[in-house]
Amino acid sequence: MAVAVTAEIARKAAHLGWADFPDDLVERTKQCLLDWFAVTAVGAQDELTDILVREAIEDGAIGSASLVGRSERTLPSAAALINGAASHALDYDDVNFAMGGHPTVTVVPALLALGEQIKASGRLFIESFIAGYETSGRVGMLVAPSHYLKGFHVTGTVGSFSATAAAGRMLGLTDEQLAVAFGIAATQAAGLKSNFGTMCKPLHAGTASEHGLRAARLAAKGFTARGDSLECDQGFASSQSNHLEIDAALAEPPQGWHLRNNLFKHHAACYLTHAPIECAREIRLKSNFPPERVKKITLRIDSGADKVCNIAEPTSGLEAKFSLRQTVAMALTGVDTANVDSYTAAVTQDPRMKALRDKMEIEFKPGWAKSLSEMAIQLDDGTTVEATHDSGIPWADVSKQRTALEAKFDSLVTPVLGAAGARRLHDAIERIDTLADVGELARASTK
């Protein structure tokens, strides 16, 4: 093989430092943290998080690591797992299409647990976060699109490498050590799309973070693995994809950094439902017709959505998040798709939702941009109303994006930590680049 891609991705991650970052990358990191702590605080109250915490305590994994939105403390490895799963519990966390999944939920939990344990500085946290985030895009591009199409959940698989790169950067691993750490991560990387709509999907984010933390620590101690795990025969790429897109993986990302193409969620559902939701909202707001007047809904969307979010008859809140028909029906009836409490079994059983779902026809288009949707709604008088939306375009105005994220942060964190607690956490996030010990941030997120 002409290019040792594992070694090259490891080299890029290991050598990223503060002097490499333009000012907007630090601001974008803080925005990722605002979003991550917000969704994690609420996800920490979910039943799946309760189960994971109970399992950790019963297993004797009580320690000093903080759990976001909770009062319990566990060992760092358990905290990475629990915080990672909690942050993906609502499917309300950020997305990057280069990775093909959710980058921040795999990176931050490992760094928070490790950083609190070793008293890492806030600057080292940011350097490590960006190293992990950029790795998620590179490894994602290496195996896209067939890896995802085969049925692998990228957040759990590729996310293991991003967490490893982040933890390895925080531990100061050399290029060679980090390449070996990737080998340790590769043999653990897992996650199946067939489990979408169940508790296992958020578990994938937690296991990726836990695996990455473990891989970096073991490599630091001299544990061995192949240093070419991404490209070798029967390695990660050859076993889980049909190709090896080395040029795409090593190319400069659009706008220079993968982090600049981060996409935040403003609807608490699978990201591939967001463009259809926006189409439905636009049509409802500009036409102002009652749902009963709808005769037929036609949605055109990329064919990849068929095996991701096409649960035709959802029966639970989790399934609703992966149902194009349900989320469109919610948007057309004025249900707040940004509100986490909107996704319940009761809402899926609402007769209005069922009626609209039955009127919807989906045309899956091969080769479309996965973030693009077109919608046409025919009314009972023969009128047709149409809309188009592309949810894959990052906001150009970073300050406007911050305003939206702060509103999301306040709405999600305040009910969990109280107004004073939300302000304390927000302040710690804003000061992260000056913190001598990132443990201050971790502790500010607990009850």
Protein Blocks (a to p, Z undefined) as FASTA:
>chain_A
ZZafklmmmmmmmmgcfklpcfklmmmmmmmmmmmmmmmmmmmmpmklmmmmmmmmmnop
acfbdcehiabdcdfklmmmmmmmmmmmnopaccdfklopafklmmmmmmmmmmmmnopa
fklmmmmmmmmmmmmmmmmmmmpcklmmnopafklmmmmmmmmmmmmmmnopafklmmmm
mmmmmmmggcdfklgoiaklmmmmmmmmmmmmmmmmmmmnopacdfklmmmghilklmmc
cbdcfklmmpccehhiaklmcccdfbdcdfklmmmmmmmmmmmmmnopafklpmbdcddd
dfklmmmmmcfbacbfklmmmcfklmmmmmmnopafkbmklmcfklmmpmklmmmmmmpc
cdddehiafkbccdddddfkopacdddddfkbccfblmlmmmmmmmmmmmmmmmmnomml
mmmmmmmmmmmmmpfblklmmmmmpZZ
